[in-house]
Amino acid sequence: MKTIFLSSLLMSLGALSFSQKTPTPPTPPTTSTTVSTSSSTSSNYVRSVSKDDEDKGGNLSIAISESNNSYKLRAKFPSKNDKALKDLLLDQFGEENLQKNGNDWEWQFASEDEEIYSIKFSSGKLKINLDKEQAANTLTKKFVRVGKQIKQLLSGDDNRKAESLQRKAEHLQRDAERMQREADRLARQNNREHREKDVQALQKKAEKLQKKVDSLQQVIENLKKN
């Protein structure tokens, strides 16, 4: 009887011990993530100006994106720039591939049914697309160069730069004239020994300033021509 009792007691304790063990959580399935990278390079330029900007006189937005495969330009601008922009496009691309429908102009060029470029102009809007995979390297360089000219024309960057340089040139011109007047004043004094040295030093400074003025004026003229 005792043997049966002890056996039952041991079995009960064993069952209780088993029930108190923490169950082992299931192993989660393994996952793998592949990250791919592209060797293509791209550059983007975005500029927007609200209509409250008095210097611009209206809404302006310019977006330029370039990758290994394409070149794109999107612009919205005040209609006062229509004529200047049309003149620029005509000068650069001519009328050979141009179709006109009122104020809507479109240049298109394709080779074997593959579009190489399209330029769509309407009042206050411009869209340019170039397939760099189809275009020659010289044509790509031309579009990039023209895009910079369009950006400068619409944003007025060249005008502001020219105005800043003009102010600097005028300041240097005043300094050069002041030094020349001082040299003339010293030349009229009676102390010959100190007079000649001071006059020569001032004249050299005035000449250097005048050369800077001439150089700045040349840069300003180039900016105005562009």
C-alpha positions in Angstrom: 0.0 0.0 0.0 2.8 2.3 0.9 4.5 1.4 -2.4 1.4 2.4 -4.4 1.1 5.6 -2.4 4.7 6.6 -3.0 4.5 5.8 -6.7 1.4 8.0 -7.0 3.0 10.8 -5.2 6.1 10.7 -7.4 4.0 10.7 -10.5 2.0 13.7 -9.3 5.1 15.7 -8.5 6.6 14.9 -11.9 3.5 16.1 -13.7 3.5 19.3 -11.7 7.1 20.0 -12.5 6.6 19.4 -16.2 3.6 21.8 -16.3 5.6 24.6 -14.7 8.4 24.6 -17.4 8.4 27.7 -19.7 7.5 26.6 -23.2 10.2 27.3 -25.9 9.0 30.0 -28.4 9.0 28.9 -32.0 12.0 30.0 -34.1 11.0 32.9 -36.5 11.5 32.3 -40.2 14.6 33.8 -41.6 14.3 36.7 -44.1 16.7 38.4 -46.4 16.7 41.9 -47.9 18.5 42.9 -51.1 19.4 46.6 -51.7 20.3 47.5 -55.2 22.2 50.6 -56.2 22.5 52.3 -59.5 25.6 53.7 -61.0 23.7 56.5 -62.7 24.3 60.1 -61.5 21.8 62.9 -61.5 21.7 66.6 -60.7 18.7 68.8 -59.9 18.1 72.5 -59.8 14.8 73.9 -58.5 13.9 77.5 -58.0 10.6 79.1 -57.2 9.6 82.7 -56.5 6.2 83.8 -55.3 4.2 86.6 -56.9 4.9 88.7 -53.8 8.5 89.1 -54.8 8.6 92.5 -56.3 11.9 92.0 -58.0 10.5 89.2 -60.2 7.1 90.8 -61.0 5.2 87.5 -61.0 5.4 83.7 -60.4 8.6 82.0 -61.4 9.5 78.3 -61.1 12.5 76.6 -62.8 13.2 72.9 -62.4 16.2 71.2 -64.2 17.0 67.5 -63.8 19.8 65.6 -65.5 20.8 62.0 -65.3 22.9 59.6 -67.4 19.8 59.0 -69.6 18.0 62.3 -69.9 18.0 66.0 -69.5 14.7 67.8 -68.5 13.8 71.4 -67.9 10.4 72.7 -66.7 9.7 76.4 -66.3 6.8 78.7 -65.5 7.5 82.4 -65.7 5.8 85.8 -66.2 4.6 86.4 -69.7 6.8 89.5 -70.0 9.7 87.0 -70.6 8.0 85.4 -73.6 9.7 87.4 -76.3 13.2 87.1 -74.8 12.9 83.4 -74.4 11.5 82.8 -77.9 14.4 84.8 -79.3 16.8 82.7 -77.4 15.3 79.4 -78.6 15.1 80.6 -82.2 18.7 81.6 -82.1 19.9 78.3 -80.7 17.6 75.8 -82.5 16.4 77.7 -85.6 13.1 76.9 -87.4 14.0 73.6 -89.2 12.2 71.4 -86.6 9.8 74.0 -85.4 6.0 73.8 -85.6 3.9 76.9 -84.7 0.3 77.1 -83.6 -0.4 80.6 -82.6 1.7 81.3 -79.5 2.4 77.6 -79.0 5.7 76.5 -80.4 7.2 73.1 -80.5 10.6 71.8 -81.7 10.8 68.0 -82.3 13.6 65.9 -83.6 13.5 62.1 -84.0 15.7 59.4 -85.6 14.1 56.2 -86.7 10.9 56.9 -84.8 12.9 57.5 -81.6 12.4 61.0 -80.2 15.7 62.6 -79.4 14.4 65.9 -78.1 11.3 68.0 -77.8 10.9 71.7 -76.8 7.4 72.9 -76.0 6.9 76.6 -75.5 3.7 78.5 -74.7 3.1 81.8 -73.0 4.6 81.6 -69.5 5.6 77.9 -69.9 8.5 75.8 -71.2 9.2 72.1 -71.3 12.4 70.6 -72.6 13.1 66.8 -72.9 16.3 65.3 -74.3 17.1 61.6 -74.6 20.8 61.5 -73.9 21.0 57.9 -74.9 19.9 58.8 -78.4 21.6 62.3 -78.6 25.1 63.0 -79.7 27.5 64.3 -77.0 27.7 67.7 -78.7 23.9 68.0 -78.7 23.8 67.1 -75.0 26.3 69.8 -74.2 24.3 72.3 -76.2 21.1 71.6 -74.2 22.9 71.9 -70.9 24.4 75.2 -72.0 21.1 76.5 -73.3 19.4 75.4 -70.1 21.9 77.6 -68.1 21.1 80.5 -70.4 17.4 80.0 -69.8 17.9 79.8 -66.1 19.9 83.1 -66.1 17.4 84.8 -68.4 14.4 84.0 -66.3 15.9 84.4 -62.9 17.8 87.6 -63.7 21.1 86.3 -62.1 23.2 88.0 -64.7 21.5 91.3 -64.2 22.0 91.2 -60.5 25.7 90.2 -61.0 26.2 93.0 -63.5 24.7 95.5 -61.2 26.9 94.4 -58.3 30.0 94.5 -60.4 29.0 98.0 -61.6 28.7 99.3 -58.1 32.1 97.8 -57.3 33.7 99.3 -60.4 32.2 102.7 -59.5 33.7 102.5 -56.0 37.1 101.6 -57.3 36.9 104.4 -59.9 36.3 106.9 -57.1 39.3 105.5 -55.2 41.5 105.8 -58.2 40.4 109.4 -58.9 41.0 110.2 -55.2 44.5 108.8 -55.3 45.3 110.7 -58.5 44.1 114.0 -56.9 46.3 113.3 -53.9 49.3 112.6 -56.2 48.6 115.9 -58.0 48.4 117.7 -54.7 51.7 116.3 -53.5 53.3 117.2 -56.8 52.6 120.9 -56.1 54.3 120.9 -52.8 57.8 122.3 -52.3 59.4 119.3 -50.5 60.9 117.6 -53.6 62.6 114.7 -51.8 59.4 113.3 -50.2 57.2 114.6 -52.9 58.5 112.4 -55.7 58.4 109.1 -53.7 54.8 109.8 -52.5 53.6 110.8 -55.9 55.0 107.7 -57.6 53.5 105.5 -54.9 50.1 107.0 -55.3 50.2 107.0 -59.0 51.0 103.2 -59.0 48.1 102.6 -56.7 45.8 104.7 -58.9 47.0 102.8 -62.0 46.3 99.4 -60.4 42.8 100.5 -59.4 42.1 101.7 -62.9 43.2 98.4 -64.3 40.7 96.7 -61.9 38.0 99.1 -63.0 38.7 98.3 -66.7 38.6 94.6 -66.1 35.3 94.8 -64.2 33.8 96.9 -67.0 34.8 94.2 -69.5 33.1 91.5 -67.4 30.0 93.7 -67.1 29.9 94.1 -70.9 30.1 90.4 -71.4 27.3 89.7 -69.0 25.1 92.2 -70.8 25.9 90.6 -74.2 24.9 87.2 -72.9 
